[in-house]
Amino acid sequence: MSNRILLPRIMQVGAGASKETPQVLAALGCNCPLIITDPMMVTLGYAENLSQLLKDASIPHAIFSDTVPEPTEDSITAGVETVKAGYDATTPFDSIIALGGGSPIDSAKAISILGKFGGQMRDYKFPRDVSEEGLPVIAIPTTAGTGSEVTRFTIITDDKVDEKMLCVGLGFMPAAALVDYELTLSVPARVTADTGIDALTHAMEAYVSAKANPYSDQQALAAMRLIGPNLRNAYFEPHNHPAREAMMLGSTLAGIAFSAASVALVHGMSRPIGAFFHVPHGMSNAMLLPTITAFSIPAAVSRYADCARAMGVAQAQDSDDVANEKLLTELRAINKELSVPSLAEFGVAEAEFFEIREKMAEQALASGSPNNNPRVPTVAEMVDLYEQVWNQE
């Protein structure tokens, strides 16, 4: 059996990769990009630095910086209108540069499709396979976590029904990814933790997914070998260049892995938590990961043991059962040491959470991700898992 592997046409990886933007635009035949970013990238000066690179190369461009965390259909509307309006009356935008974390990159992917083809985001949600090619997207990630720069996915929330819509297909794969770890040196500890655990979750879920394949396995294992020993270092020592570089590469490899193999139950159950309670995506993954891993291990004992060994928390000579006990201990320790809050500590109201558990479980199942899990849960089991996550220490 063969497996379809999709990757950006161009990948530039390493310190200073983002400075190659003008050359990458030229290689793609693009002459007038719209930079899509967020207010923080403007405040930090990253957007202006990128703009100056383009000015120095005499490349006309504009900046749209009104993306929001956990993007919604309403939040991308202004970006879609900006694309449609063009640079000026005679010069259309022919490409998009996505600068920032997962939210600006996901927003850019959606704007790329809607700006060219129109419609609503719901028209493109899973199970539709979006093969249409929108405006080419050059993704420049500034966090080590989402892997969105190398995936065929985007997540956009439908504001009207509080549903995080999973959108899938070649149309959402960036044309280029410029992976520059130096852009992560200013990322605050909270974001480092949440995005880092998100990347770890991507790698683990890709490895245990029902859609795992030899190609995705190698990317996932390599990602875990990088992330496992370096996540704490990046969190506690933000200017540790080797740790930041390892996390950035690990995040990208994890993105390649799950783009080829898909994610599973953690992500399926995480999206409704984000949609209803506005918990950042990586943080909600972290809240779920120990409980969902414990639920899933009996159906993939050797696979999860491989994860423990790749992360460096189990030895080669450990039995699979011992390795998995060490894995669960490690996942709980990471959450504690990196100050991942409980749902209650985050501010989620207990009564509301318990009232909509079944609705969240139904949305999770409808996303398709739980069906990739080694142990596929029923809606009732997911309702119980949400309760366990609430009650965990």
Secondary structure, 3 states (H helix, E strand, C coil): CCCCCCCCCEEEECCCHHHHHHHHHHHCCCCCEEEECCHHHHHCCHHHHHHHHHHHCCCCCEEECCCCCCCEHHHHHHHHHHHHHCCCCCCCCCEEEEEECHHHHHHHHHHHHHHHHCCCHHHHCCCCECCCCCCCEEEEECCCCCCHHHCCEEEEEECCCCEEEEEECHHHCCCEEEECHHHHCCCCHHHHHHHHHHHHHHHHHHHHCCCCCHHHHHHHHHHHHHHHHHHHHHHHCCCCHHHHHHHHHHHHHHHHHHHHHCCCHHHHHHHHHHHHHCCCHHHHHHHHHHHHHHHHHHHCHHHHHHHHHHHCCCCCCCCHHHHHHHHHHHHHHHHHHCCCCCHHHHCCCHHHHHHCHHHHHHHHHHCCHHHHCCCCCCHHHHHHHHHHHHHCC
